[in-house]
Amino acid sequence: MPKKSARPKPTASDREREDDIFRRASAAYKRSLAGTAATPQQPSRESSSFTGINTYELRNVRGVLARFSVGKDDRIRRLEDAA
């Protein structure tokens, strides 16, 4: 008998919501580097994901690019980098 997953499968609306958050987080990440000497890296949709109930990590193959807090209304706010 197959083992049941503890986490439910994402629905189409869940994927659309996460795609929208990824697009907005990518744009915010690039805007945050405007006017600096830093070159923005290309985020990866496959590597980026929610890491908690309301925290989204924008990642690429090299690691975390930025972390965002996601509000109840899906408003995103960049969290300070832990250095």
C-alpha positions as CSV (number, residue, x, y, z in Angstrom):
1,M,0.0,0.0,0.0
2,P,1.5,3.4,-1.0
3,K,2.5,5.7,1.9
4,K,0.3,8.8,2.2
5,S,2.1,12.2,2.0
6,A,1.7,14.4,5.0
7,R,1.7,17.5,2.8
8,P,-1.2,17.9,0.4
9,K,-0.5,18.3,-3.3
10,P,-0.5,21.9,-4.4
11,T,-3.5,23.0,-6.5
12,A,-3.4,25.1,-9.6
13,S,-4.2,28.2,-7.7
14,D,-1.4,27.4,-5.2
15,R,1.1,27.2,-8.1
16,E,-0.3,30.4,-9.7
17,R,0.1,32.2,-6.3
18,E,3.6,31.0,-5.9
19,D,4.5,31.9,-9.5
20,D,3.1,35.4,-8.9
21,I,5.2,35.7,-5.7
22,F,8.3,34.5,-7.5
23,R,7.8,37.1,-10.3
24,R,7.3,40.0,-7.8
25,A,10.2,38.8,-5.5
26,S,12.5,38.6,-8.6
27,A,11.6,42.1,-9.6
28,A,12.0,43.4,-6.0
29,Y,15.4,41.7,-5.8
30,K,16.6,43.3,-9.0
31,R,15.3,46.8,-7.9
32,S,17.1,46.4,-4.6
33,L,20.4,46.2,-6.4
34,A,19.8,49.1,-8.8
35,G,22.4,51.9,-8.2
36,T,24.9,49.5,-6.6
37,A,28.0,47.9,-8.0
38,A,26.5,44.5,-7.5
39,T,25.3,42.5,-10.5
40,P,22.0,40.8,-9.9
41,Q,22.1,37.0,-10.3
42,Q,19.4,35.1,-12.2
43,P,16.9,33.5,-9.7
44,S,15.6,30.0,-10.3
45,R,11.9,29.2,-10.1
46,E,12.7,25.6,-9.3
47,S,15.0,26.4,-6.5
48,S,12.9,29.2,-4.9
49,S,10.2,28.3,-2.4
50,F,8.4,29.0,0.8
51,T,10.6,28.1,3.8
52,G,7.9,28.7,6.4
53,I,4.3,29.7,6.6
54,N,5.1,33.3,5.5
55,T,8.7,33.3,4.4
56,Y,9.7,33.0,0.7
57,E,13.3,32.4,-0.3
58,L,14.5,33.5,-3.7
59,R,17.3,31.2,-4.7
60,N,19.5,30.1,-7.6
61,V,22.0,27.2,-7.9
62,R,24.6,29.2,-5.8
63,G,22.3,29.7,-2.8
64,V,19.9,32.2,-1.3
65,L,19.6,35.5,-3.1
66,A,17.0,37.1,-0.9
67,R,14.3,36.3,1.7
68,F,10.9,37.8,1.7
69,S,8.1,38.0,4.3
70,V,4.7,37.3,2.6
71,G,1.6,38.9,4.3
72,K,-1.9,37.6,4.4
73,D,-2.7,39.8,1.4
74,D,0.4,38.4,-0.4
75,R,2.2,41.6,0.0
76,I,6.0,40.9,0.0
77,R,8.6,42.6,2.1
78,R,12.3,41.9,1.8
79,L,13.9,40.7,5.0
80,E,17.3,41.9,6.0
81,D,20.2,39.6,5.1
82,A,21.8,37.8,8.0
83,A,25.5,38.7,7.7
